[in-house]
């Protein structure tokens, strides 16, 4: 029964609300049925749980990137991150270098590796992102000419996500994209 109390040593099924775990435990959710967050660049479904169901060690995000748009501003952080392109064409910008990516290409970023991914081509891209949760608020946004050229960089270095993303429209909740 979802959300029931576990006996010692037992893991029980989590209770879900709109595809988000509200209690600790295992679960299965279809990403099409879960609530998404929409921005001017992408739609994302983040899996991290809420409250006692918070994922302490790993964050998982599924991004649908609009053509020519970045997944994030160029940044680095304290935990390792990995990105698997599931559909479409992308351009990885890593340590000031450009690398093309296509379906089933994996980008591995050790801690403090500056990076972002931009959807390339005329079609949206679908990217699975997995990151270690090491230090909340550890993201840093360095200036990088390659990232700036692709609309994915900052003009001045900052340690503040709020400052880096200032002037962007607020994310809004919504359904899964139609093309999933």
C-alpha positions as CSV (number, residue, x, y, z in Angstrom):
1,X,0.0,0.0,0.0
2,X,1.6,3.3,-1.0
3,X,2.8,5.5,1.9
4,X,2.4,2.8,4.6
5,X,5.0,2.7,7.4
6,X,7.9,0.4,6.8
7,X,8.9,-2.2,9.3
8,X,12.5,-2.1,10.3
9,X,14.7,-3.1,7.3
10,X,11.8,-2.9,4.9
11,X,11.4,-0.4,2.1
12,X,7.8,0.4,1.1
13,X,6.1,2.0,-1.8
14,X,6.1,5.8,-1.7
15,X,2.9,7.8,-1.9
16,X,2.8,10.0,-5.1
17,X,0.9,13.2,-5.8
18,X,1.0,14.4,-9.4
19,X,3.9,12.1,-10.0
20,X,5.9,13.5,-7.1
21,X,6.8,11.2,-4.1
22,X,5.5,12.6,-0.9
23,X,6.7,9.8,1.4
24,X,10.0,7.9,1.3
25,X,10.1,4.6,-0.6
26,X,10.3,3.1,-4.0
27,X,8.0,4.2,-6.9
28,X,7.2,4.0,-10.6
29,X,6.0,7.0,-12.4
30,X,5.4,7.7,-16.1
31,X,7.0,11.0,-17.0
32,X,4.1,11.8,-19.4
33,X,1.8,11.7,-16.4
34,X,3.9,13.9,-14.1
35,X,3.8,17.6,-13.8
36,X,6.6,19.4,-15.7
37,X,8.2,22.9,-15.4
38,X,8.3,25.1,-18.5
39,X,10.7,27.9,-19.3
40,X,11.5,29.9,-22.5
41,X,14.3,27.4,-23.2
42,X,13.0,24.0,-22.1
43,X,10.5,21.8,-20.4
44,X,11.9,19.7,-17.5
45,X,10.6,17.0,-15.3
46,X,12.7,16.9,-12.2
47,X,12.8,13.8,-9.9
48,X,13.9,14.7,-6.4
49,X,11.0,14.0,-4.1
50,X,9.6,16.3,-1.5
51,X,10.0,16.5,2.3
52,X,10.9,13.0,3.7
53,X,11.0,11.7,0.1
54,X,13.8,14.1,-1.0
55,X,16.5,12.4,-3.0
56,X,19.6,13.0,-0.9
57,X,22.3,11.6,-3.2
58,X,21.3,12.0,-6.8
59,X,19.1,14.3,-8.8
60,X,17.4,13.2,-12.1
61,X,16.0,15.5,-14.7
62,X,14.5,14.9,-18.1
63,X,14.9,18.0,-20.4
64,X,13.1,18.7,-23.6
65,X,15.2,21.5,-25.2
66,X,13.7,23.8,-27.8
67,X,15.8,24.0,-31.0
68,X,18.8,26.3,-30.5
69,X,18.1,26.8,-26.8
70,X,20.4,25.8,-23.8
71,X,19.6,23.5,-21.0
72,X,21.2,25.9,-18.5
73,X,23.6,28.8,-18.4
74,X,27.3,27.7,-18.6
75,X,28.2,26.7,-15.0
76,X,30.1,24.2,-12.8
77,X,29.2,22.8,-9.4
78,X,30.5,20.6,-6.6
79,X,29.0,17.3,-7.7
80,X,29.5,15.2,-10.8
81,X,26.9,15.5,-13.6
82,X,26.1,13.2,-16.5
83,X,23.9,13.8,-19.5
84,X,22.5,11.3,-22.0
85,X,21.0,12.5,-25.2
86,X,17.9,10.4,-25.9
87,X,16.7,12.2,-29.0
88,X,17.8,15.0,-31.3
89,X,21.1,16.8,-31.8
90,X,22.9,18.8,-29.2
91,X,26.1,20.8,-28.8
92,X,28.0,20.2,-25.5
93,X,30.0,23.2,-24.4
94,X,32.6,21.9,-21.9
95,X,35.6,23.8,-20.5
96,X,35.3,26.2,-23.4
97,X,35.2,23.5,-26.1
98,X,32.3,22.5,-28.4
99,X,31.4,18.8,-28.9
100,X,28.5,17.6,-31.0
101,X,26.2,15.0,-29.4
102,X,23.5,12.8,-30.8
103,X,21.2,10.1,-29.5
104,X,22.9,7.8,-27.0
105,X,25.9,10.1,-26.6
106,X,26.9,10.6,-22.9
107,X,28.6,13.7,-21.5
108,X,30.4,13.0,-18.2
109,X,31.3,16.1,-16.1
110,X,33.5,15.5,-13.0
111,X,32.9,18.0,-10.2
112,X,33.7,21.6,-11.1
113,X,33.8,21.0,-14.9
114,X,32.2,24.1,-16.6
115,X,29.5,23.0,-19.0
116,X,26.1,23.3,-20.7
117,X,24.2,21.7,-23.5
118,X,22.4,23.5,-26.4
119,X,19.9,21.8,-28.7
120,X,21.3,21.9,-32.2
121,X,19.3,21.5,-35.4
122,X,15.6,22.2,-36.2
123,X,14.1,19.7,-33.8
124,X,13.8,19.6,-30.0
125,X,16.2,17.5,-28.1
126,X,15.5,15.1,-25.2
127,X,18.3,14.9,-22.6
128,X,18.4,12.8,-19.4
129,X,20.5,14.6,-16.7
130,X,21.8,12.8,-13.5
131,X,23.8,14.7,-10.9
132,X,25.3,14.1,-7.5
133,X,23.9,16.2,-4.7
134,X,27.0,17.4,-3.0
135,X,26.6,21.0,-1.9
136,X,23.4,23.0,-2.3
137,X,24.1,26.4,-3.9
138,X,27.5,25.3,-5.2
139,X,26.9,26.4,-8.8
140,X,29.3,29.0,-10.2
141,X,28.8,30.8,-13.5
142,X,32.1,31.7,-15.2
143,X,32.3,33.8,-18.4
144,X,32.9,31.8,-21.5
145,X,33.0,33.2,-25.1
146,X,31.8,29.9,-26.6
147,X,28.8,29.8,-24.2
148,X,28.0,33.5,-24.9
149,X,28.1,32.9,-28.6
150,X,25.3,30.2,-28.2
151,X,23.2,32.3,-25.8
152,X,24.2,30.2,-22.8
153,X,26.7,32.3,-21.0
154,X,26.9,35.2,-18.5
155,X,28.5,38.5,-19.1
156,X,30.1,38.7,-15.6
157,X,31.1,35.8,-13.4
158,X,28.8,35.1,-10.5
159,X,28.2,32.6,-7.7
160,X,24.5,33.5,-7.6
161,X,21.9,31.6,-9.7
162,X,19.5,34.4,-9.1
163,X,21.9,36.9,-10.6
164,X,22.9,34.6,-13.5
165,X,19.2,34.1,-14.5
166,X,18.0,37.6,-13.7
167,X,15.6,38.9,-16.4
168,X,14.4,35.5,-17.5
169,X,10.7,34.7,-17.2
170,X,9.7,32.7,-14.2
171,X,9.3,28.9,-14.8
172,X,5.7,27.8,-14.9
173,X,4.1,24.4,-14.2
174,X,2.4,22.5,-17.0
175,X,1.9,19.1,-18.6
176,X,4.4,17.0,-20.4
177,X,5.3,18.2,-23.9
178,X,3.1,16.8,-26.6
179,X,6.0,15.2,-28.5
180,X,7.1,12.8,-25.7
